Amino acid sequence: MKFVKGIFLSMVFSMIPVIVSAGSLDDPASPDDPVSAMYTLEDIYNRLDTGAAGAKRTEFEEPSSGPTAGTGHTLDEIMGKAPAVDDADGADVSDVASGKTFWGLKSGAWGLKTGTGTIATDPAPVPKTGQTTSYAAGDDGNLGEGVAWPDPRFMDNGDGTVTDNLTGLIWLKDGGCMGARAWGDSSGETFAVISQFNEGVDFACGQYTAGTYTDWRLPNFRELLSLMDFGQENPALPSGHLFTSVKNDSYFSSTTRVDDAGRAWGVHIYQSYLINKDKTTTAYVWPVRGGQ
């Protein structure tokens, strides 16, 4: 009896139509649809590491060989390059100059942001004067306002030049080899001899080889004044400076006195006092390079 029932059920189910969709039987094509283009893990790693743009792979290519050891990156390595939440020191939009984009690290302001702050985008902070002795409460020696000088302040470049790490300016190490000159640009005057210096004329400036650099110029008044240490004298240069042959005398700047075009501003190195001299008289020349 059970056998008969089994035959009956088999016959019933065999009469129910079954529809099966097999899909396309064509060979699959390579995933070259632009929508399916994607970056590799290497692209993502490099974006997080260096900001490289990367390029999406638009077509699938079968690998011709196994991966080369050391060329890939693990997910842990990629995660290690990703930024992390920093609620303590992460910048807020008000901390960044208006219109400047940055990546916010705070948990409540994560991701690409645009600054709204009023911070100057190119500030020119005023450095300390160098004076440390106080003569009255609230004076310069007492308060010591200004940006601290770097340590070391100067760096010998080994080629007859010295870099001031405070300003980034590069000075001729020999502060006296160009001699004392009238301010003008006639033969033998300040601007003429600097032009000759750039052309390779040898003024016997210590270690410096004539013609090494071709962008020397006469410093402006603020640049020349930036060398002064108002806590020093004879010469009024920072303690431990690396310059040679500096004269305790007047040095011209390239800045003209606005109310008298016949006079130029300068500095007397002995006690860092300011001068403005008739351009037909002489003062020493101290070339500089670099600057903003």
C-alpha positions as CSV (number, residue, x, y, z in Angstrom):
1,M,0.0,0.0,0.0
2,K,2.8,2.4,0.8
3,F,4.4,1.6,-2.5
4,V,1.2,2.5,-4.3
5,K,1.1,5.9,-2.5
6,G,4.6,6.6,-3.5
7,I,3.9,6.0,-7.1
8,F,0.8,8.2,-6.9
9,L,2.7,11.2,-5.4
10,S,5.5,10.8,-7.9
11,M,3.1,11.0,-10.7
12,V,1.4,14.1,-9.2
13,F,4.6,16.1,-8.8
14,S,5.8,15.1,-12.2
15,M,2.8,16.8,-13.7
16,I,3.6,20.3,-12.0
17,P,5.5,22.5,-14.5
18,V,8.8,23.8,-13.3
19,I,10.4,26.9,-15.0
20,V,14.2,27.3,-14.7
21,S,16.0,30.4,-15.9
22,A,19.5,29.6,-17.0
23,G,20.5,33.2,-18.0
24,S,22.8,34.0,-20.9
25,L,24.9,31.1,-22.0
26,D,27.4,33.5,-23.8
27,D,31.0,33.7,-22.5
28,P,31.3,36.5,-19.9
29,A,33.0,39.7,-21.0
30,S,35.8,41.6,-19.1
31,P,34.5,44.2,-16.6
32,D,35.3,47.2,-18.8
33,D,32.1,49.2,-18.0
34,P,33.3,52.6,-16.5
35,V,30.9,52.1,-13.7
36,S,32.8,49.0,-12.6
37,A,36.2,50.8,-12.7
38,M,38.0,50.8,-9.3
39,Y,41.1,51.7,-7.4
40,T,43.6,49.2,-6.1
41,L,44.7,48.8,-2.5
42,E,48.0,50.3,-3.6
43,D,46.2,53.4,-4.9
44,I,44.4,53.8,-1.5
45,Y,47.7,53.3,0.4
46,N,49.5,55.9,-1.7
47,R,46.6,58.4,-1.4
48,L,46.8,58.2,2.4
49,D,50.6,58.2,2.4
50,T,51.5,60.9,-0.1
51,G,48.3,62.3,-1.5
52,A,48.9,60.7,-4.9
53,A,45.9,60.9,-7.2
54,G,45.9,57.3,-8.4
55,A,44.0,56.0,-11.4
56,K,41.0,53.7,-11.7
57,R,41.5,50.3,-13.5
58,T,39.0,50.3,-16.3
59,E,39.7,46.8,-17.6
60,F,40.4,43.5,-16.0
61,E,43.8,42.0,-16.8
62,E,44.8,38.5,-15.9
63,P,48.0,38.5,-13.8
64,S,51.0,37.3,-15.8
65,S,52.8,36.1,-12.6
66,G,52.6,36.1,-8.9
67,P,53.0,39.3,-6.8
68,T,56.6,40.5,-6.2
69,A,57.5,40.3,-2.5
70,G,57.3,43.7,-0.8
71,T,55.3,45.5,-3.4
72,G,51.9,45.1,-1.7
73,H,50.4,46.5,1.4
74,T,48.3,44.8,4.1
75,L,45.0,46.3,5.3
76,D,46.8,47.0,8.6
77,E,49.4,49.0,6.8
78,I,46.7,51.0,5.0
79,M,44.9,51.6,8.2
80,G,48.1,52.8,9.8
81,K,48.2,55.6,7.2
82,A,44.6,56.7,7.8
83,P,44.0,59.8,10.1
84,A,42.7,59.2,13.6
85,V,40.3,61.2,15.7
86,D,42.0,63.9,17.7
87,D,39.6,65.8,19.9
88,A,42.4,67.3,22.0
89,D,44.5,69.0,19.3
90,G,42.5,68.6,16.1
91,A,41.8,71.9,14.3
92,D,38.3,73.4,14.1
93,V,37.1,75.5,11.2
94,S,37.7,78.7,13.2
95,D,41.3,77.7,13.6
96,V,42.0,77.7,9.9
97,A,42.1,80.7,7.6
98,S,38.8,81.4,5.7
99,G,38.6,79.5,2.4
100,K,41.4,77.2,3.2
101,T,40.5,73.5,3.0
102,F,41.8,70.9,5.6
103,W,40.9,67.5,7.0
104,G,39.1,67.8,10.3
105,L,40.2,65.3,12.9
106,K,37.6,66.0,15.6
107,S,34.9,63.4,16.2
108,G,32.2,66.1,15.7
109,A,33.8,67.7,12.7
110,W,35.5,64.8,10.8
111,G,36.4,64.9,7.2
112,L,37.1,67.6,4.5
113,K,36.4,71.1,5.9
114,T,36.8,74.7,4.9
115,G,38.2,77.2,7.3
116,T,36.3,80.2,8.5
117,G,38.9,81.9,10.7
118,T,40.4,85.3,10.3
119,I,44.0,84.0,10.7
120,A,46.5,85.7,8.4
121,T,47.6,83.3,5.7
122,D,51.1,84.8,5.5
123,P,52.0,86.3,8.9
124,A,55.2,88.2,9.5
125,P,55.9,87.6,13.2
126,V,58.3,90.1,15.0
127,P,61.4,88.4,16.5
128,K,62.9,89.2,19.9
129,T,65.4,92.0,19.9
130,G,68.0,90.0,21.9
131,Q,68.0,92.4,24.8
132,T,67.7,90.5,28.1
133,T,68.8,93.1,30.7
134,S,65.9,95.0,32.2
135,Y,66.1,98.7,33.2
136,A,62.5,99.2,34.1
137,A,59.4,97.1,34.8
138,G,57.6,96.4,31.5
139,D,60.6,97.2,29.3
140,D,61.9,95.0,26.5
141,G,64.5,93.2,28.7
142,N,61.8,92.5,31.3
143,L,59.1,91.2,28.9
144,G,61.2,89.7,26.1
145,E,58.3,89.9,23.6
146,G,58.7,88.4,20.1
147,V,59.5,85.2,18.4
148,A,62.3,83.3,20.0
149,W,65.5,82.9,18.0
150,P,66.2,79.3,16.7
151,D,69.1,77.4,18.2
152,P,71.5,77.5,16.5
153,R,70.7,80.9,15.1
154,F,73.2,80.6,12.2
155,M,74.4,77.8,10.0
156,D,77.7,77.8,8.1
157,N,77.0,76.5,4.6
158,G,80.7,75.6,4.1
159,D,81.0,77.7,0.9
160,G,81.6,81.2,2.3
161,T,78.0,81.8,3.1
162,V,75.9,81.7,6.3
163,T,72.2,81.0,6.6
164,D,70.2,82.9,9.3
165,N,67.8,80.2,10.6
166,L,65.5,83.0,12.0
167,T,64.8,84.7,8.7
168,G,66.0,82.1,6.1
169,L,68.3,84.8,4.5
170,I,71.7,83.8,3.3
171,W,74.5,86.2,4.0
172,L,78.1,86.4,2.7
173,K,80.2,85.1,5.6
174,D,82.9,87.8,5.0
175,G,81.2,91.0,6.1
176,G,83.9,93.3,5.0
177,C,85.4,92.1,1.7
178,M,83.2,94.3,-0.5
179,G,84.6,97.5,1.2
180,A,82.9,100.8,1.8
181,R,81.1,102.3,-1.2
182,A,78.9,105.2,-2.2
183,W,75.3,104.2,-2.5
184,G,74.6,104.6,-6.2
185,D,75.1,102.4,-9.3
186,S,77.9,104.2,-11.0
187,S,81.2,102.3,-11.4
188,G,82.6,101.3,-8.1
189,E,79.4,102.2,-6.1
190,T,77.2,99.8,-4.1
191,F,74.9,98.3,-6.8
192,A,77.6,98.3,-9.4
193,V,80.0,96.1,-7.3
194,I,77.2,93.7,-6.4
195,S,76.4,93.3,-10.1
196,Q,80.1,92.6,-10.7
197,F,80.1,90.1,-7.8
198,N,77.2,88.3,-9.5
199,E,79.1,88.2,-12.7
200,G,82.1,86.4,-11.0
201,V,84.4,89.3,-10.1
202,D,86.6,88.1,-7.2
203,F,86.6,90.4,-4.2
204,A,88.6,87.9,-2.1
205,C,85.7,87.1,0.2
206,G,87.2,84.4,2.4
207,Q,86.0,80.9,1.5
208,Y,83.6,82.2,-1.1
209,T,84.4,81.2,-4.7
210,A,83.6,84.1,-7.1
211,G,80.6,83.3,-9.3
212,T,79.2,80.5,-7.2
213,Y,75.8,82.4,-6.9
214,T,74.4,85.1,-9.2
215,D,71.5,86.5,-7.1
216,W,73.3,88.6,-4.5
217,R,71.7,91.9,-3.7
218,L,72.0,94.8,-1.2
219,P,69.7,94.0,1.8
220,N,66.7,96.3,2.5
221,F,66.7,98.1,5.8
222,R,64.6,95.5,7.7
223,E,66.8,92.7,6.5
224,L,70.0,94.4,7.6
225,L,68.4,95.3,10.9
226,S,67.4,91.7,11.5
227,L,71.0,90.8,12.1
228,M,71.3,93.2,15.0
229,D,71.3,92.0,18.6
230,F,70.3,94.8,20.9
231,G,71.9,93.1,23.8
232,Q,75.4,93.1,22.2
233,E,77.9,95.7,21.0
234,N,81.2,95.9,19.3
235,P,79.8,94.3,17.1
236,A,76.1,94.3,17.8
237,L,75.6,90.8,16.3
238,P,74.1,87.7,18.1
239,S,76.6,85.9,20.4
240,G,78.2,83.0,18.5
241,H,77.6,84.5,15.1
242,L,79.7,82.9,12.3
243,F,80.6,86.0,10.3
244,T,84.2,87.2,9.7
245,S,85.7,90.6,9.0
246,V,82.6,92.5,10.1
247,K,83.4,96.2,10.5
248,N,82.4,98.2,13.5
249,D,81.1,100.9,11.1
250,S,78.2,101.9,9.0
251,Y,76.5,99.5,6.5
252,F,74.2,100.7,3.7
253,S,70.8,99.2,3.1
254,S,68.9,99.4,-0.2
255,T,66.2,101.5,1.4
256,T,65.9,105.3,0.6
257,R,64.8,107.9,3.1
258,V,61.3,108.9,2.0
259,D,61.6,112.6,2.8
260,D,65.1,112.9,1.3
261,A,65.9,110.9,-1.8
262,G,69.5,111.8,-1.5
263,R,69.9,109.8,1.7
264,A,69.7,106.0,2.4
265,W,69.0,104.1,5.6
266,G,71.5,101.8,7.2
267,V,72.9,100.4,10.4
268,H,76.0,101.1,12.4
269,I,77.3,97.7,13.5
270,Y,79.1,98.8,16.6
271,Q,76.0,99.5,18.7
272,S,73.2,98.7,16.3
273,Y,72.1,102.2,16.0
274,L,70.2,103.4,12.9
275,I,71.7,105.7,10.4
276,N,70.7,107.6,7.3
277,K,73.6,108.7,5.2
278,D,74.1,110.9,2.2
279,K,74.3,108.6,-0.8
280,T,77.5,110.3,-2.0
281,T,79.3,109.3,1.2
282,T,80.4,105.7,1.8
283,A,79.3,102.8,4.0
284,Y,80.1,99.2,3.9
285,V,78.3,96.7,1.7
286,W,77.1,93.3,2.9
287,P,75.4,91.2,0.2
288,V,72.5,88.9,0.9
289,R,70.5,86.2,-1.0
290,G,67.1,84.7,-0.6
291,G,64.1,86.1,1.2
292,Q,60.4,86.5,0.4
